[in-house]
């Protein structure tokens, strides 16, 4: 039986072996949980998308400067759909100072980053 501590060490030292265990569902919640949850607006900011002049854009940090660029899933990945896909959440947060819904998108990594990660 793998303990959470041993699984954590394996994930850090040998990610490919850890993925094999994940494929066998030996890292399921209750045995070991490594899912990341974004709890603050600051944590979610890098995943937030906006509409600017009718186009979907994201703000990224390049060498310390914030740059707005078109949103593109070319380099993203979903565990279920593969490369070129992402997960997304449209969230209606009553505490959003800008009002209205917000759209977030990210890579889906089984056991590490899920839809619920974006709006915990």
C-alpha positions, 0 to 999 in steps of 0.5 A: 500500500502506497502512503501519501508521503511515498506517492508524493516522493514518487511524483517529485522524483519520477513523474512518469512512474507516478503517471502509470499509477494514476492510469491505474487509478492508484492515486485516486482521492482518499489514497493521495490527492494532489489537485490544485485549487485556486481560491483567490482572484489573484491565483485565478488571474493568469487563467482569466479570459476577456473579450476585447474588440470581439476577440477572446484575449488573455493577459500574460506576463512577458519579462515583467510586462503584462501583454494582452494577446489572443487566446489560443489553445494550440499549446494547451492540453486536455487529459481527455481530448489531447493537445489543442484543447483546454478546460474552461469554466464560466463563473458567475461570482456575486463578489466580482467587482467588475460584475457579470460572469468571468471565463477561465481556461487552463490545461486539464491534468488528471489528478492535478488540475480540473475544472473545479480547480479554476473556481474553488 
